[in-house]
Amino acid sequence: MDNIVKQLRVSQGFNLTQEELAKALGVSRHTIMSIENGGNTTGEMVLKIANFFGKDPREIFFTSNVAQSLQGQLA
């Protein structure tokens, strides 16, 4: 699943390592690495990440690439 988790994690406002974000969310670093690399995740984790960064989940996980892909499937 395309997302901007890594960009948010390393942004000036946060500047976190994968380990630091994982600890804050109560998951393993491997989980964060998987999500950043486009792996699937649970709805609960999507909400945890969105809440942590103070964003709507669609701003993080539904990037323009996903929207374009969905539009192509619906056409």
ZADREN-642169 format. One record per atom (N, C-alpha, C, CB): residue number from 0; x negated, y negated, z negated. Coordinates in nm, 3 decimals. Atoms other than C-alpha are relative to their C-alpha. Glycine has a CB too. Layout:
[r NUM,[X,Y,Z]],
...
***
This chain:
[r 0,[-0.085,0.117,0.000]],
[r 0,[0.000,0.000,0.000]],
[r 0,[-0.090,-0.123,0.000]],
[r 0,[0.097,0.000,-0.123]],
[r 1,[0.078,0.124,-0.007]],
[r 1,[-0.151,-0.331,0.107]],
[r 1,[0.031,-0.088,-0.120]],
[r 1,[0.027,-0.075,0.131]],
[r 2,[-0.020,0.087,0.115]],
[r 2,[-0.204,-0.571,-0.181]],
[r 2,[-0.118,-0.096,-0.013]],
[r 2,[0.016,0.083,-0.130]],
[r 3,[0.106,0.098,0.026]],
[r 3,[-0.412,-0.861,-0.310]],
[r 3,[-0.050,0.009,-0.144]],
[r 3,[0.052,-0.142,0.029]],
[r 4,[0.041,-0.017,0.139]],
[r 4,[-0.495,-0.716,-0.651]],
[r 4,[-0.147,-0.038,-0.018]],
[r 4,[0.022,0.146,-0.045]],
[r 5,[0.143,0.031,0.014]],
[r 5,[-0.872,-0.739,-0.594]],
[r 5,[-0.023,-0.150,0.010]],
[r 5,[-0.082,0.073,0.107]],
[r 6,[0.018,0.144,-0.015]],
[r 6,[-0.848,-1.100,-0.474]],
[r 6,[0.043,-0.074,-0.126]],
[r 6,[0.080,-0.052,0.120]],
[r 7,[-0.046,0.062,0.124]],
[r 7,[-0.649,-1.193,-0.783]],
[r 7,[-0.098,0.029,-0.114]],
[r 7,[0.140,0.049,-0.037]],
[r 8,[0.089,-0.041,0.109]],
[r 8,[-0.881,-1.000,-1.013]],
[r 8,[-0.130,-0.079,-0.001]],
[r 8,[-0.031,0.150,0.011]],
[r 9,[0.129,0.071,-0.008]],
[r 9,[-1.195,-1.178,-0.889]],
[r 9,[0.016,-0.151,0.016]],
[r 9,[-0.082,0.055,0.114]],
[r 10,[-0.022,0.143,-0.018]],
[r 10,[-1.034,-1.521,-0.851]],
[r 10,[-0.051,-0.078,-0.120]],
[r 10,[0.148,-0.030,0.022]],
[r 11,[0.055,0.085,0.106]],
[r 11,[-1.160,-1.813,-1.058]],
[r 11,[0.085,0.003,-0.126]],
[r 11,[-0.013,-0.142,0.049]],
[r 12,[-0.087,0.001,0.117]],
[r 12,[-0.859,-1.801,-1.286]],
[r 12,[-0.015,0.124,-0.087]],
[r 12,[0.141,-0.012,0.044]],
[r 13,[0.010,-0.125,0.075]],
[r 13,[-0.935,-1.442,-1.391]],
[r 13,[-0.143,0.052,-0.008]],
[r 13,[0.089,0.105,0.062]],
[r 14,[0.139,-0.047,-0.006]],
[r 14,[-1.284,-1.327,-1.279]],
[r 14,[-0.023,0.123,-0.087]],
[r 14,[-0.095,-0.113,-0.043]],
[r 15,[0.006,-0.123,0.078]],
[r 15,[-1.235,-0.975,-1.416]],
[r 15,[-0.068,0.113,0.077]],
[r 15,[0.139,0.043,-0.042]],
[r 16,[0.047,-0.124,-0.061]],
[r 16,[-1.413,-0.648,-1.350]],
[r 16,[0.118,0.096,0.008]],
[r 16,[-0.119,0.062,-0.081]],
[r 17,[-0.104,-0.103,-0.004]],
[r 17,[-1.208,-0.342,-1.262]],
[r 17,[0.022,0.057,-0.139]],
[r 17,[-0.037,0.112,0.098]],
[r 18,[-0.010,-0.056,0.135]],
[r 18,[-1.283,-0.210,-1.610]],
[r 18,[0.079,-0.092,-0.092]],
[r 18,[-0.140,0.023,-0.058]],
[r 19,[-0.072,0.096,0.085]],
[r 19,[-1.155,-0.528,-1.778]],
[r 19,[0.148,-0.003,0.032]],
[r 19,[-0.060,-0.141,0.015]],
[r 20,[-0.141,-0.001,-0.039]],
[r 20,[-0.833,-0.528,-1.578]],
[r 20,[0.065,0.131,-0.044]],
[r 20,[0.015,-0.019,0.152]],
[r 21,[-0.053,-0.129,0.040]],
[r 21,[-0.785,-0.157,-1.644]],
[r 21,[0.031,0.001,-0.150]],
[r 21,[-0.100,0.113,0.034]],
[r 22,[-0.020,0.003,0.146]],
[r 22,[-0.824,-0.210,-2.019]],
[r 22,[0.120,-0.087,-0.035]],
[r 22,[-0.127,-0.054,-0.072]],
[r 23,[-0.112,0.091,0.028]],
[r 23,[-0.579,-0.502,-2.016]],
[r 23,[0.135,0.065,0.036]],
[r 23,[-0.017,-0.130,0.079]],
[r 24,[-0.123,-0.064,-0.044]],
[r 24,[-0.321,-0.286,-1.835]],
[r 24,[0.022,0.137,-0.064]],
[r 24,[0.000,0.013,0.150]],
[r 25,[-0.013,-0.130,0.065]],
[r 25,[-0.385,0.030,-2.035]],
[r 25,[-0.012,0.118,0.095]],
[r 25,[0.129,0.007,-0.070]],
[r 26,[0.021,-0.108,-0.097]],
[r 26,[-0.502,0.240,-1.739]],
[r 26,[-0.151,0.020,0.019]],
[r 26,[0.069,-0.032,0.137]],
[r 27,[0.141,-0.025,-0.026]],
[r 27,[-0.831,0.381,-1.611]],
[r 27,[-0.051,-0.091,0.111]],
[r 27,[-0.022,0.148,0.038]],
[r 28,[0.061,0.078,-0.108]],
[r 28,[-1.075,0.196,-1.388]],
[r 28,[0.028,0.068,0.134]],
[r 28,[-0.153,-0.014,-0.023]],
[r 29,[-0.029,-0.074,-0.122]],
[r 29,[-1.013,0.469,-1.132]],
[r 29,[0.138,-0.038,0.056]],
[r 29,[-0.006,0.152,-0.026]],
[r 30,[-0.134,0.042,-0.044]],
[r 30,[-0.645,0.369,-1.121]],
[r 30,[-0.006,-0.135,0.069]],
[r 30,[0.097,-0.006,-0.121]],
[r 31,[0.013,0.133,-0.062]],
[r 31,[-0.737,0.007,-1.049]],
[r 31,[-0.070,0.011,0.134]],
[r 31,[-0.078,-0.095,-0.093]],
[r 32,[0.073,-0.018,-0.125]],
[r 32,[-0.987,0.115,-0.784]],
[r 32,[0.093,0.057,0.108]],
[r 32,[-0.122,0.093,-0.022]],
[r 33,[-0.092,-0.061,-0.094]],
[r 33,[-0.722,0.331,-0.618]],
[r 33,[0.103,-0.101,0.052]],
[r 33,[0.071,0.118,-0.065]],
[r 34,[-0.099,0.101,-0.040]],
[r 34,[-0.464,0.051,-0.616]],
[r 34,[-0.064,-0.103,0.092]],
[r 34,[0.060,-0.070,-0.125]],
[r 35,[0.069,0.100,-0.084]],
[r 35,[-0.715,-0.200,-0.476]],
[r 35,[-0.032,0.054,0.139]],
[r 35,[-0.128,-0.045,-0.068]],
[r 36,[0.031,-0.062,-0.129]],
[r 36,[-0.798,0.047,-0.199]],
[r 36,[0.125,0.042,0.077]],
[r 36,[-0.088,0.120,-0.021]],
[r 37,[-0.124,-0.025,-0.073]],
[r 37,[-0.432,0.071,-0.097]],
[r 37,[0.073,0.126,-0.040]],
[r 37,[-0.029,0.006,0.143]],
[r 38,[-0.070,-0.119,0.046]],
[r 38,[-0.332,0.382,-0.290]],
[r 38,[0.139,-0.032,-0.053]],
[r 38,[-0.081,0.071,-0.106]],
[r 39,[-0.135,0.019,0.053]],
[r 39,[0.027,0.430,-0.395]],
[r 39,[-0.005,-0.013,-0.152]],
[r 39,[0.092,0.117,0.040]],
[r 40,[-0.010,0.016,0.144]],
[r 40,[0.129,0.331,-0.744]],
[r 40,[0.146,0.003,-0.040]],
[r 40,[-0.067,-0.132,-0.046]],
[r 41,[-0.137,-0.007,0.049]],
[r 41,[0.438,0.341,-0.961]],
[r 41,[0.063,-0.140,-0.005]],
[r 41,[0.004,0.065,-0.139]],
[r 42,[-0.071,0.126,0.017]],
[r 42,[0.701,0.072,-0.988]],
[r 42,[-0.037,-0.066,-0.131]],
[r 42,[0.150,0.021,0.008]],
[r 43,[0.039,0.054,0.131]],
[r 43,[0.607,0.034,-1.352]],
[r 43,[-0.135,-0.070,0.008]],
[r 43,[-0.005,0.113,-0.104]],
[r 44,[0.133,0.061,-0.012]],
[r 44,[0.244,-0.037,-1.261]],
[r 44,[0.007,-0.128,0.085]],
[r 44,[-0.100,0.099,0.063]],
[r 45,[-0.019,0.121,-0.082]],
[r 45,[0.350,-0.285,-0.991]],
[r 45,[0.048,-0.115,-0.089]],
[r 45,[0.101,0.025,0.116]],
[r 46,[-0.053,0.104,0.089]],
[r 46,[0.547,-0.475,-1.256]],
[r 46,[-0.102,-0.043,-0.104]],
[r 46,[0.125,0.051,-0.070]],
[r 47,[0.104,0.035,0.096]],
[r 47,[0.263,-0.459,-1.510]],
[r 47,[-0.102,-0.095,0.062]],
[r 47,[-0.069,0.126,-0.053]],
[r 48,[0.099,0.083,-0.069]],
[r 48,[0.019,-0.604,-1.257]],
[r 48,[0.058,-0.138,0.029]],
[r 48,[-0.047,0.067,0.132]],
[r 49,[-0.064,0.128,-0.030]],
[r 49,[0.264,-0.873,-1.149]],
[r 49,[0.013,-0.086,-0.125]],
[r 49,[0.138,0.022,0.063]],
[r 50,[-0.013,0.074,0.126]],
[r 50,[0.332,-0.972,-1.510]],
[r 50,[-0.134,-0.051,-0.049]],
[r 50,[0.065,0.087,-0.107]],
[r 51,[0.133,0.039,0.045]],
[r 51,[-0.038,-0.978,-1.592]],
[r 51,[-0.048,-0.125,0.075]],
[r 51,[-0.100,0.116,0.019]],
[r 52,[0.047,0.113,-0.081]],
[r 52,[-0.112,-1.218,-1.305]],
[r 52,[0.102,-0.113,0.009]],
[r 52,[-0.034,0.048,0.138]],
[r 53,[-0.102,0.104,-0.001]],
[r 53,[0.210,-1.417,-1.354]],
[r 53,[0.057,-0.027,0.137]],
[r 53,[-0.057,-0.125,-0.056]],
[r 54,[-0.049,0.015,-0.137]],
[r 54,[0.334,-1.352,-1.002]],
[r 54,[0.117,0.095,0.024]],
[r 54,[-0.112,0.028,0.102]],
[r 55,[-0.105,-0.090,-0.047]],
[r 55,[0.633,-1.199,-0.829]],
[r 55,[-0.070,0.119,0.066]],
[r 55,[0.098,-0.073,0.100]],
[r 56,[0.065,-0.117,-0.061]],
[r 56,[0.545,-0.840,-0.727]],
[r 56,[-0.013,-0.009,0.152]],
[r 56,[0.077,0.124,-0.035]],
[r 57,[0.006,0.012,-0.146]],
[r 57,[0.621,-0.926,-0.364]],
[r 57,[-0.115,-0.087,0.047]],
[r 57,[0.131,-0.056,0.053]],
[r 58,[0.116,0.083,-0.035]],
[r 58,[0.346,-1.187,-0.368]],
[r 58,[-0.128,0.082,-0.001]],
[r 58,[-0.012,-0.118,-0.096]],
[r 59,[0.121,-0.081,0.016]],
[r 59,[0.095,-0.917,-0.461]],
[r 59,[0.002,0.122,0.092]],
[r 59,[-0.015,0.045,-0.145]],
[r 60,[-0.005,-0.128,-0.069]],
[r 60,[0.214,-0.598,-0.294]],
[r 60,[0.068,-0.002,0.136]],
[r 60,[0.068,0.097,-0.085]],
[r 61,[-0.067,0.005,-0.129]],
[r 61,[0.414,-0.710,0.005]],
[r 61,[-0.060,-0.112,0.083]],
[r 61,[0.152,-0.019,-0.017]],
[r 62,[0.072,0.099,-0.080]],
[r 62,[0.159,-0.900,0.209]],
[r 62,[0.057,-0.005,0.140]],
[r 62,[-0.151,0.032,0.005]],
[r 63,[-0.052,0.017,-0.137]],
[r 63,[0.222,-1.015,0.564]],
[r 63,[-0.020,0.127,0.082]],
[r 63,[-0.068,-0.118,0.068]],
[r 64,[0.022,-0.125,-0.074]],
[r 64,[0.073,-0.688,0.697]],
[r 64,[0.113,0.099,-0.025]],
[r 64,[-0.134,0.062,-0.038]],
[r 65,[-0.110,-0.091,0.034]],
[r 65,[0.340,-0.490,0.516]],
[r 65,[0.128,-0.049,0.065]],
[r 65,[0.018,0.011,-0.152]],
[r 66,[-0.121,0.057,-0.059]],
[r 66,[0.616,-0.725,0.631]],
[r 66,[0.000,0.023,0.151]],
[r 66,[0.011,-0.151,-0.032]],
[r 67,[0.008,-0.021,-0.145]],
[r 67,[0.496,-0.703,0.993]],
[r 67,[0.023,0.146,0.034]],
[r 67,[-0.136,-0.047,0.054]],
[r 68,[-0.018,-0.142,-0.022]],
[r 68,[0.481,-0.325,0.970]],
[r 68,[0.147,0.039,-0.013]],
[r 68,[-0.085,0.081,-0.097]],
[r 69,[-0.141,-0.031,0.020]],
[r 69,[0.835,-0.307,0.835]],
[r 69,[0.086,-0.056,0.111]],
[r 69,[0.048,-0.054,-0.134]],
[r 70,[-0.076,0.060,-0.109]],
[r 70,[0.965,-0.543,1.102]],
[r 70,[-0.011,0.086,0.126]],
[r 70,[-0.049,-0.144,0.029]],
[r 71,[0.021,-0.086,-0.116]],
[r 71,[0.816,-0.318,1.369]],
[r 71,[0.082,0.127,-0.009]],
[r 71,[-0.146,0.035,0.014]],
[r 72,[-0.076,-0.123,0.019]],
[r 72,[0.988,-0.014,1.221]],
[r 72,[0.150,-0.024,0.015]],
[r 72,[-0.029,0.060,-0.137]],
[r 73,[-0.142,0.031,-0.005]],
[r 73,[1.325,-0.189,1.206]],
[r 73,[0.046,-0.043,0.139]],
[r 73,[0.033,-0.108,-0.099]],
[r 74,[-0.036,0.049,-0.134]],
[r 74,[1.314,-0.321,1.562]],
[r 74,[0.039,0.110,0.093]],
[r 74,[-0.114,-0.077,0.060]],
***
